[in-house]
Amino acid sequence: MATHTRPAPDTLPVTLADVQAAHARISPQIVRTPFFISRTLSELTGATVYLKFENLQFTAAYKERGALNTLLQLPAGTSGVIAASAGNHAQGLAYHANRLGIPATIVMPTNTPTVKVTQTEGHGATVVLYGDTFDAAYAHARELEATGGLTFVHPFDDVRVIAGQGTVAIEMLEDVAAIDTFLTPIGGGGLISGMAVVAAASDHAIEVIGVEAELFPSMYNRIKGTTMPCAGDTLAEGIAVKEPGVVTSKMVEALVDDIVLVSERSLEQAVSLLLQIEKTVVEGAGAAGLAALLQHPERFAGKTVGVVLCGGNIDTRLLANVLLRDLARSGRLARLRIRLQDQPGALFNVARIFEQQRVNILELAHQRIFTNLPAKGLSLEVECETRDKAHLDRLLAALRASDYDVSTIELA
């Protein structure tokens, strides 16, 4: 992919001059987000890893850039803008339209989480709930565009949006000229298309690698001719796009060097590590670049990699689940099933082993009825907290040395 000669810049619908003009246009009204090296993640992955903290934009996502660049180029007297989105595009467009005094309407599927609806309304937009799917909401938005004389702002398949998103890459290279690899999430393809334009015009070779969730390899399919299904409940809902853009597909095919896929487990690990190591909250899509580094370290070993943390809008309950699951996988939380005899002192005797091993018991559950053990037996489930996997292994060894039948209840 993209092993052929790079096309002349003027053959593509977005040029470096477009991205530079967008940067000059929007810079006074967006956050110039930090671009810092992560020494710990660099040691962990074998690459030199720089992180672009786009989760620190006011609406916690890079989408503001493309939305604002589009809004600033609308004709005077535009009666209003409309978009279909349940995510970061909705908030970015609503926020900047409100600042500029342009009425904004956002069409969202009826099953959109309430928090996203209220956040978008909080930015001054009119929210219309319609249909069970994004496709239905999109079709309704196009109808309202026609009947209401509104201007539709596409989340990714618009040259003004692409140019705005590409300004991320301009800032990255201004801050760290030595970057030789961009590692960028792909949903519809707007961000990577804009960044690839900047990379292609650089004075040194910059490899551009896209990242998609394994459950939604839509651009991967489009470019590589595969037919893998695009469906499932991915943590990276911000890049869970079934059909990439027409304009963006052309640009990705011309300018992007490769696309890698990442598992749900890698996405969860990346979200957790960014919170633990960088003390920053990133949504699943925003963590996709780091997930690729974790899952494919040999692909990026020795490279100087710029990773865009493209958004930080993650539900707090979901974030809590991700963190707890990561603790379980690392051995710091465990749920054990222990077979006991149903007699006085049985619980005391097993608890004493936990105390001797300095393991904290968080929760206990006896099961006498729904078990295949004999009537005088019981199953005890213990949720406990250990220092690490080695500490958990010592506990298991101590229990078995005392003749307890014990097993761990594993995560999927």
DAWO-V739615 format. One record per backbone hydrogen bond with DSSP energy under -1.0 kcal/mol. CO is the residue of the C=O (numbers start at 1). NH is the residue of the N-H. E is the energy in kcal/mol with one decimal. If there is no record, write none. Layout:
<<CO:NH:E> <CO:NH:E>>
This chain:
<<8:11:-2.4> <9:12:-1.4> <15:19:-1.8> <16:20:-2.9> <17:21:-2.4> <18:22:-2.2> <19:23:-2.3> <20:24:-2.2> <21:25:-2.0> <22:26:-2.6> <23:27:-2.1> <26:29:-2.4> <31:33:-1.5> <34:53:-2.2> <36:51:-3.2> <38:42:-2.1> <39:43:-2.2> <40:44:-2.1> <41:45:-2.0> <42:46:-2.2> <46:302:-2.6> <48:305:-2.7> <49:38:-2.9> <50:307:-2.8> <51:36:-1.7> <52:54:-2.0> <52:309:-2.6> <53:56:-1.6> <54:57:-1.6> <57:60:-1.8> <60:312:-2.6> <61:64:-1.1> <62:65:-2.4> <63:67:-1.9> <64:68:-2.9> <65:69:-2.4> <66:70:-1.8> <67:71:-2.4> <68:72:-2.5> <70:73:-1.3> <71:74:-1.3> <75:78:-1.4> <80:151:-2.4> <81:105:-2.3> <82:153:-2.4> <83:107:-3.0> <87:91:-1.3> <88:92:-2.6> <89:93:-2.6> <90:94:-2.4> <91:95:-2.6> <92:96:-1.9> <93:97:-2.4> <94:98:-2.1> <95:99:-1.8> <96:100:-2.0> <97:102:-3.0> <103:81:-2.7> <104:126:-2.8> <105:83:-1.8> <106:128:-2.7> <107:85:-1.5> <108:130:-2.9> <109:112:-1.8> <113:116:-1.0> <113:117:-1.5> <114:118:-2.8> <115:119:-2.1> <116:120:-1.9> <117:121:-2.5> <118:122:-2.2> <120:125:-1.4> <121:124:-2.1> <126:106:-2.8> <128:108:-2.7> <131:110:-3.5> <133:137:-1.9> <134:138:-3.1> <135:139:-2.4> <136:140:-2.1> <137:141:-2.2> <138:142:-2.0> <139:143:-1.5> <140:144:-2.5> <141:145:-2.1> <142:146:-1.6> <143:147:-2.6> <144:148:-2.4> <145:150:-1.4> <151:82:-2.3> <156:158:-1.4> <158:162:-2.7> <159:163:-2.3> <160:164:-1.9> <161:165:-2.5> <162:166:-2.1> <164:167:-1.1> <165:168:-1.7> <166:170:-1.1> <167:171:-1.9> <168:172:-2.0> <169:173:-2.4> <170:174:-2.0> <171:175:-2.0> <172:176:-2.6> <176:179:-1.3> <180:207:-2.8> <181:306:-3.2> <182:209:-3.0> <183:308:-1.1> <184:211:-1.8> <188:245:-1.7> <189:193:-1.7> <190:194:-2.0> <191:195:-2.4> <192:196:-2.4> <193:197:-1.5> <194:198:-1.4> <195:199:-2.3> <196:200:-2.6> <197:201:-1.2> <199:202:-1.4> <207:182:-3.1> <208:257:-1.9> <208:258:-1.3> <209:184:-2.6> <210:260:-2.8> <211:186:-2.8> <212:262:-2.0> <213:216:-1.4> <215:231:-1.8> <216:218:-1.1> <217:221:-2.7> <218:222:-2.2> <219:223:-2.7> <220:224:-2.8> <221:225:-1.5> <232:234:-1.2> <235:237:-1.3> <236:239:-1.8> <237:240:-1.3> <239:241:-1.8> <245:249:-1.5> <246:250:-1.6> <247:251:-1.8> <248:252:-3.0> <249:253:-2.5> <250:254:-1.5> <251:255:-2.6> <252:256:-2.2> <258:210:-2.8> <260:212:-2.2> <262:214:-2.9> <263:267:-1.9> <264:268:-2.5> <265:269:-2.4> <266:270:-2.3> <267:271:-2.4> <268:272:-2.2> <269:273:-2.7> <270:274:-2.3> <271:275:-1.4> <272:276:-2.6> <273:277:-3.6> <274:280:-1.8> <283:287:-1.3> <285:288:-1.3> <287:291:-2.4> <288:292:-2.0> <289:293:-1.6> <290:294:-2.3> <291:295:-2.4> <292:296:-2.6> <296:299:-1.2> <300:303:-2.2> <303:48:-3.1> <304:180:-2.3> <304:181:-1.5> <305:50:-2.9> <306:183:-2.5> <307:52:-3.0> <308:310:-1.5> <310:62:-2.0> <311:283:-2.0> <312:314:-1.4> <315:319:-2.6> <316:320:-2.2> <317:321:-2.0> <318:322:-2.4> <319:323:-2.4> <320:324:-2.4> <321:325:-2.5> <322:326:-2.0> <323:327:-2.0> <324:328:-2.1> <325:329:-2.4> <326:330:-1.8> <327:332:-2.0> <327:333:-1.4> <328:331:-1.2> <332:386:-1.8> <334:384:-2.9> <335:409:-2.9> <336:382:-2.5> <337:407:-1.9> <338:380:-3.0> <340:378:-2.3> <341:343:-1.9> <343:346:-1.8> <345:349:-2.5> <346:350:-1.8> <347:351:-2.5> <348:352:-1.8> <350:354:-1.3> <351:355:-2.1> <352:356:-2.5> <353:357:-2.0> <354:359:-2.7> <355:358:-1.3> <360:385:-2.7> <363:383:-2.7> <365:381:-3.0> <367:379:-2.3> <369:371:-1.9> <374:377:-2.3> <376:342:-3.0> <378:340:-2.7> <379:367:-2.1> <380:338:-3.3> <381:365:-1.8> <382:336:-2.9> <383:362:-3.1> <383:363:-1.7> <384:334:-2.2> <385:360:-1.6> <388:392:-2.0> <389:393:-2.4> <390:394:-1.9> <391:395:-1.8> <392:396:-2.4> <393:397:-2.2> <394:398:-2.2> <395:399:-2.4> <396:400:-2.3> <397:401:-2.1> <399:404:-2.1> <400:403:-1.8> <405:339:-2.4> <407:337:-3.1>>
